[in-house]
């Protein structure tokens, strides 16, 4: 963990790496999940009000509110499973 806040998120694994010298630093990437055909938005673009999660999309006829289904989330981005499409212009707060 990078801080005490991350301590409960530590993942331990065992591996046999015959070609790696003792003491050599290696980097391991473990994806949580892999999804295809999903969009990512910054968290600030997603709004919540009275248990409703939505985005505001700019259309030629004006702004439209669209409920969204969220997937994986990090501090930098949130996966949008449904409710917005590629090419939509999402309006930030």
Buried (B, 14 or more C-beta within 10 A) or exposed (E): EEEEEEEEEEEEEEEEEEEEEEEEEEEEEEEEEEEEEBBBBEEEBBBEEEEEBBBBBEEEEEEEEBEBEBBBEEEEBBBBBEBBEEEBEBBEE
